[in-house]
């Protein structure tokens, strides 16, 4: 074990777990998918209808999903503290 690891410092290689690599690969694939779909589409949410580039709609959906996942992960950790 190196002196950096003993002192509590984690190297970049130590921090790259299988789960983090998987999430990173999925994010890259999602971004590739988003930017490959650039045509304009009509999107309807309840009543209003909007025309925008498909990649923008996909990016918005991706960001909302990521924020929702972070929110649920954060709340999940707090439940165990009670």
C-alpha positions in Angstrom: 0.0 0.0 0.0 1.4 3.4 -0.9 1.9 6.2 1.6 -0.8 8.3 -0.2 -3.4 5.5 0.3 -2.4 5.1 4.0 -2.8 8.9 4.5 -6.4 8.7 3.3 -5.9 10.0 -0.2 -7.5 8.0 -2.9 -5.9 8.0 -6.3 -7.9 8.4 -9.5 -7.6 4.7 -10.2 -9.0 3.9 -6.8 -12.0 6.1 -7.4 -12.9 4.5 -10.8 -15.2 1.7 -9.6 -17.1 -0.6 -11.9 -20.3 1.3 -11.2 -18.8 4.6 -12.0 -17.3 3.3 -15.2 -20.7 1.9 -16.2 -22.5 5.2 -15.5 -19.8 7.1 -17.4 -20.2 4.8 -20.5 -24.0 5.1 -20.3 -23.8 8.9 -20.1 -21.5 9.0 -23.2 -23.9 6.7 -25.1 -26.9 8.8 -24.1 -25.1 11.9 -25.3 -24.1 10.3 -28.6 -27.7 9.2 -29.1 -29.0 12.7 -28.4 -26.6 14.5 -30.8 -27.3 12.0 -33.6 -31.0 12.9 -33.5 -31.0 16.5 -34.7 -34.2 16.8 -36.8 -37.1 19.0 -35.6 -40.2 17.3 -34.1 -43.5 18.4 -32.6 -43.7 17.7 -28.9 -46.9 17.9 -27.0 -47.1 18.1 -23.2 -50.7 18.1 -22.1 -52.1 21.0 -24.1 -49.3 23.1 -25.6 -47.5 21.8 -28.8 -43.9 22.9 -29.4 -41.6 22.3 -32.3 -38.0 21.9 -31.4 -34.9 19.9 -32.3 -35.2 16.3 -31.1 -31.8 16.5 -29.4 -32.9 19.4 -27.2 -36.0 17.4 -26.1 -33.9 14.3 -25.4 -31.3 16.4 -23.6 -34.0 18.0 -21.4 -35.4 14.5 -20.6 -31.9 13.2 -19.8 -31.2 16.1 -17.4 -34.6 15.7 -15.7 -33.9 12.0 -15.2 -30.4 12.6 -13.9 -31.6 15.2 -11.4 -34.4 12.9 -10.3 -31.9 10.0 -9.8 -29.7 12.3 -7.7 -32.6 13.5 -5.7 -33.8 9.9 -5.0 -30.3 8.8 -4.1 -29.8 11.6 -1.7 -33.2 11.0 0.0 -32.4 7.3 0.2 -29.3 8.0 2.2 -31.2 10.1 4.7 -33.8 7.5 5.4 -31.2 5.3 7.0 -30.1 8.1 9.4 -33.5 8.2 11.2 
